Amino acid sequence: PPSPGEQQPPVDAGVFYSQFSPYVGIAPDSTMDGQPVMDIATFVGPNAAYYMARFHFLRLQRTKLSWNWAAAFFPVEWLLYRKMNRPFWIVLALSLLLALPYLALFFLTLRAVAADPSLLETFLNSYALPDDICPPILLYLANIGSVLSLVLRVVMAFLANHLYSRHVIHSIEKIRMECPGDMLYYRFELSKKGGASPLRVVLFYAAILLLTIAAAILLTVVLIP
């Protein structure tokens, strides 16, 4: 078969002999889960050396657990960056659900301070408001949500590379079925549909910014006579 550099688009041969791998390098003509590692490297795109080594580690150790720092700190953004749409929506929904008690506390605090500005000094001095303004059950739920959010990040960090490996293999299988017989088109589809998308993350943050501005305007209209 063609060497990594002779592929279209070309593949960096270094991804198969990475400093990230705890084992001997991966043979460029080998397979993982029935898919050529050359195709996997093409689909992964940026930072393929790291992910090829992690995929190799998971298979040799027969485990689903490894550690991904990007997924630990930015689970939602990492999924979006790596074009994992379904897990992205699931983790985003869970993250928003766990944040709801904090959002409710924030709204109740703003409403109380808008009605009685003297409460602001009380809050700044004691970091607490009367129970009739912030119910204890809501504080309890907020604390539970904080703990569960941390748990979600840890789970994502441990399972991220496994989830991405499954996503890569399933995506390659689908693209192969869509491009029978046309190897050049197939390989460029791997590169196009795989890889990473910084633009998606930028648009995600832009959407958050717009929603924050809209929420601030709405709260101003609601809370200030």
C-alpha positions as CSV (number, residue, x, y, z in Angstrom):
1,P,0.0,0.0,0.0
2,P,1.1,3.6,-0.4
3,S,3.2,5.1,2.3
4,P,1.7,7.7,4.7
5,G,3.3,10.5,2.7
6,E,2.0,9.1,-0.6
7,Q,-1.6,9.1,0.6
8,Q,-4.1,11.7,-0.7
9,P,-4.4,13.7,1.4
10,P,-1.0,12.9,2.9
11,V,-0.6,11.4,6.4
12,D,2.2,12.3,8.8
13,A,4.1,9.1,9.4
14,G,5.0,10.4,12.9
15,V,1.5,9.7,14.1
16,F,2.3,5.9,14.0
17,Y,5.5,6.2,16.0
18,S,4.4,8.8,18.6
19,Q,6.1,9.9,21.8
20,F,2.6,9.6,23.3
21,S,2.5,5.8,22.9
22,P,3.6,3.6,25.8
23,Y,4.2,0.8,23.3
24,V,6.1,0.1,20.1
25,G,4.8,2.2,17.2
26,I,1.7,1.2,15.2
27,A,2.4,-0.3,11.8
28,P,0.9,2.0,9.1
29,D,-0.5,-1.0,7.2
30,S,-2.2,-2.5,10.3
31,T,-5.9,-2.2,11.3
32,M,-7.9,-1.3,14.3
33,D,-11.4,-2.8,14.7
34,G,-11.3,-3.8,11.1
35,Q,-10.4,-0.3,9.8
36,P,-7.0,0.6,8.3
37,V,-5.0,2.8,10.7
38,M,-4.1,5.0,7.8
39,D,-7.8,5.8,7.4
40,I,-8.2,6.4,11.2
41,A,-5.3,8.8,11.2
42,T,-6.8,10.7,8.2
43,F,-10.2,10.9,9.9
44,V,-8.8,12.1,13.2
45,G,-6.7,14.9,11.6
46,P,-5.2,17.4,14.1
47,N,-3.4,15.8,17.0
48,A,-3.7,12.3,15.4
49,A,-0.5,11.2,17.1
50,Y,-2.0,11.5,20.5
51,Y,-5.3,9.8,19.6
52,M,-3.7,7.0,17.6
53,A,-1.6,6.2,20.7
54,R,-4.6,6.3,23.0
55,F,-6.7,4.1,20.7
56,H,-3.7,1.7,20.6
57,F,-3.4,1.7,24.4
58,L,-7.2,1.1,24.9
59,R,-7.1,-2.0,22.6
60,L,-3.9,-3.5,24.1
61,Q,-5.1,-3.0,27.6
62,R,-8.7,-4.1,26.7
63,T,-10.1,-1.2,28.7
64,K,-12.4,1.8,28.0
65,L,-10.6,4.0,30.5
66,S,-7.8,6.5,29.9
67,W,-7.5,10.2,30.6
68,N,-8.2,13.2,28.4
69,W,-7.4,16.6,29.9
70,A,-9.3,18.6,27.3
71,A,-12.5,16.6,27.9
72,A,-11.9,17.0,31.7
73,F,-11.8,20.8,31.6
74,F,-14.0,21.5,28.5
75,P,-16.3,18.4,28.0
76,V,-19.0,20.2,26.0
77,E,-16.5,22.2,23.9
78,W,-14.3,19.2,23.3
79,L,-17.2,17.1,21.9
80,L,-18.2,20.0,19.6
81,Y,-14.6,20.5,18.5
82,R,-14.3,16.8,17.6
83,K,-17.7,16.8,15.7
84,M,-19.3,14.3,18.1
85,N,-22.8,15.8,17.7
86,R,-25.0,13.3,19.6
87,P,-22.7,13.1,22.7
88,F,-22.4,16.9,22.6
89,W,-26.2,17.5,22.9
90,I,-26.4,14.9,25.7
91,V,-23.6,16.4,27.7
92,L,-24.8,19.9,27.1
93,A,-28.3,19.0,28.3
94,L,-26.9,17.4,31.4
95,S,-24.7,20.4,32.1
96,L,-27.6,22.8,31.7
97,L,-29.8,20.6,33.9
98,L,-27.2,20.6,36.7
99,A,-26.8,24.4,36.4
100,L,-30.5,25.1,36.8
101,P,-30.5,25.4,40.6
102,Y,-27.7,28.0,40.4
103,L,-29.5,29.9,37.7
104,A,-32.6,29.9,39.9
105,L,-30.6,31.2,42.9
106,F,-29.1,33.9,40.7
107,F,-32.5,35.1,39.5
108,L,-34.0,35.1,43.0
109,T,-31.1,37.0,44.3
110,L,-31.3,39.6,41.6
111,R,-35.1,40.0,42.1
112,A,-34.7,40.4,45.9
113,V,-31.9,43.0,45.5
114,A,-33.8,44.9,42.9
115,A,-36.8,45.1,45.3
116,D,-34.7,45.9,48.4
117,P,-31.2,47.3,47.6
118,S,-30.2,47.0,51.2
119,L,-30.1,43.2,50.8
120,L,-27.0,43.7,48.7
121,E,-24.9,44.8,51.7
122,T,-26.3,41.8,53.7
123,F,-25.3,39.5,50.9
124,L,-21.8,40.9,50.5
125,N,-21.2,40.7,54.3
126,S,-22.5,37.2,54.9
127,Y,-22.8,35.7,51.4
128,A,-26.3,34.6,52.4
129,L,-29.9,35.8,52.0
130,P,-33.0,35.0,54.1
131,D,-34.6,31.6,53.6
132,D,-37.8,33.2,52.2
133,I,-35.7,34.6,49.4
134,C,-33.3,31.6,48.8
135,P,-35.0,28.4,50.0
136,P,-32.6,26.0,51.6
137,I,-33.8,23.2,49.3
138,L,-32.6,25.3,46.3
139,L,-29.2,25.8,48.0
140,Y,-29.0,22.0,48.6
141,L,-29.9,21.3,45.0
142,A,-27.2,23.8,43.8
143,N,-24.6,22.0,45.9
144,I,-25.7,18.6,44.6
145,G,-25.5,20.0,41.1
146,S,-22.0,21.3,41.7
147,V,-20.8,17.8,42.8
148,L,-22.5,16.1,39.9
149,S,-21.0,18.5,37.5
150,L,-17.6,17.6,38.8
151,V,-18.5,13.9,38.5
152,L,-19.6,14.5,34.9
153,R,-16.3,16.0,34.0
154,V,-14.4,13.1,35.6
155,V,-16.5,10.6,33.7
156,M,-16.0,12.4,30.5
157,A,-12.2,12.6,31.1
158,F,-12.0,8.9,31.6
159,L,-14.3,7.9,28.7
160,A,-13.5,10.6,26.2
161,N,-10.9,8.6,24.2
162,H,-13.1,5.5,24.1
163,L,-16.1,7.5,23.0
164,Y,-14.0,9.2,20.3
165,S,-12.6,5.9,19.2
166,R,-16.1,4.5,18.7
167,H,-17.1,7.6,16.9
168,V,-14.2,7.4,14.5
169,I,-14.7,3.7,13.7
170,H,-18.5,4.1,13.1
171,S,-18.0,7.2,11.0
172,I,-15.4,5.5,8.8
173,E,-17.7,2.5,8.3
174,K,-20.5,4.9,7.2
175,I,-18.2,6.9,4.8
176,R,-16.9,3.7,3.3
177,M,-20.5,2.6,2.5
178,E,-21.2,6.0,0.9
179,C,-18.1,5.9,-1.3
180,P,-17.8,2.4,-2.8
181,G,-15.0,2.0,-5.3
182,D,-13.8,5.6,-5.4
183,M,-10.8,5.6,-3.0
184,L,-9.7,9.2,-3.7
185,Y,-13.2,10.6,-2.9
186,Y,-13.4,8.3,0.1
187,R,-10.2,9.6,1.6
188,F,-11.1,13.2,1.1
189,E,-14.5,12.5,2.7
190,L,-12.6,11.1,5.7
191,S,-10.6,14.3,5.9
192,K,-13.7,16.5,5.4
193,K,-16.1,14.8,7.8
194,G,-13.5,14.0,10.4
195,G,-10.9,16.3,11.9
196,A,-11.7,19.1,14.3
197,S,-13.8,22.3,14.0
198,P,-12.6,25.3,15.9
199,L,-15.3,27.3,14.1
200,R,-18.0,25.3,15.9
201,V,-16.5,26.2,19.2
202,V,-16.3,29.9,18.3
203,L,-20.0,29.9,17.2
204,F,-20.9,28.1,20.4
205,Y,-19.3,30.8,22.5
206,A,-20.9,33.5,20.3
207,A,-24.3,31.9,20.9
208,I,-23.7,31.9,24.7
209,L,-22.7,35.6,24.6
210,L,-25.8,36.5,22.6
211,L,-28.0,34.5,25.0
212,T,-26.3,36.2,28.0
213,I,-26.9,39.6,26.6
214,A,-30.5,38.8,25.8
215,A,-31.0,37.4,29.3
216,A,-29.5,40.5,30.9
217,I,-31.8,42.8,28.9
218,L,-34.8,40.6,29.8
219,L,-33.9,40.7,33.5
220,T,-33.4,44.4,33.4
221,V,-36.9,44.9,31.9
222,V,-38.5,42.4,34.4
223,L,-36.7,43.5,37.6
224,I,-36.4,47.3,37.2
225,P,-39.6,49.2,37.1
